[in-house]
Amino acid sequence: MCTSSSYGTSPPVTKKTQEASGLSLELELELIQTQMAQKPVLWAEVYAHAMRASLNRKKEVRRV
């Protein structure tokens, strides 16, 4: 049975949990930074694909 003093309380924050939390935040930040760095490349790839598709459609229209 739970006592009223321990019900709803968080586990104690130790140095080990602080380090794990800090590592988790560092990994999350690294992932976000990687995604941000890749976005311009992705945008360029999407734009290039759209341009190729547009040019291909124009070529097909001219042939008809």
C-alpha positions as a printed NumPy array, in Angstrom:
array([[  0.   ,   0.   ,   0.   ],
       [  1.164,   3.501,  -0.886],
       [  1.682,   6.019,   1.856],
       [  0.48 ,   9.546,   1.315],
       [  4.019,  10.932,   1.575],
       [  5.349,   8.821,  -1.312],
       [  2.28 ,   8.983,  -3.555],
       [  2.711,  11.207,  -6.602],
       [  6.304,  12.183,  -5.923],
       [  9.107,  12.003,  -8.442],
       [ 12.102,   9.768,  -7.918],
       [ 15.076,  11.593,  -6.43 ],
       [ 17.284,  13.403,  -8.928],
       [ 20.763,  11.984,  -8.76 ],
       [ 23.947,  12.868, -10.595],
       [ 23.448,   9.769, -12.759],
       [ 19.925,  10.809, -13.839],
       [ 21.158,  14.342, -14.526],
       [ 23.949,  12.966, -16.736],
       [ 21.501,  10.691, -18.586],
       [ 19.133,  13.602, -19.09 ],
       [ 21.976,  15.797, -20.36 ],
       [ 23.11 ,  13.07 , -22.763],
       [ 19.545,  12.675, -24.016],
       [ 19.303,  16.41 , -24.679],
       [ 22.673,  16.42 , -26.448],
       [ 21.606,  13.56 , -28.716],
       [ 18.311,  15.271, -29.483],
       [ 20.109,  18.525, -30.303],
       [ 22.545,  16.664, -32.551],
       [ 19.646,  15.038, -34.408],
       [ 17.886,  18.384, -34.857],
       [ 21.075,  20.03 , -36.112],
       [ 21.643,  17.204, -38.591],
       [ 18.088,  17.523, -39.887],
       [ 18.432,  21.299, -40.199],
       [ 21.685,  20.917, -42.107],
       [ 20.086,  18.444, -44.524],
       [ 16.978,  20.526, -45.291],
       [ 18.614,  22.83 , -47.876],
       [ 19.957,  19.766, -49.682],
       [ 16.516,  18.189, -49.63 ],
       [ 14.917,  21.378, -50.928],
       [ 17.434,  21.497, -53.784],
       [ 16.729,  17.854, -54.656],
       [ 12.97 ,  18.429, -54.644],
       [ 13.35 ,  21.546, -56.803],
       [ 15.63 ,  19.705, -59.263],
       [ 13.158,  16.824, -59.494],
       [ 10.279,  19.234, -60.114],
       [ 12.239,  21.043, -62.818],
       [ 13.115,  17.765, -64.578],
       [  9.485,  16.654, -64.425],
       [  8.348,  20.001, -65.811],
       [ 10.867,  19.869, -68.662],
       [  9.861,  16.289, -69.484],
       [  6.196,  17.316, -69.662],
       [  7.059,  20.207, -71.989],
       [  9.01 ,  17.855, -74.252],
       [  6.067,  15.423, -74.367],
       [  3.662,  18.24 , -75.262],
       [  5.894,  19.354, -78.145],
       [  6.02 ,  15.823, -79.558],
       [  2.249,  15.53 , -79.705]])
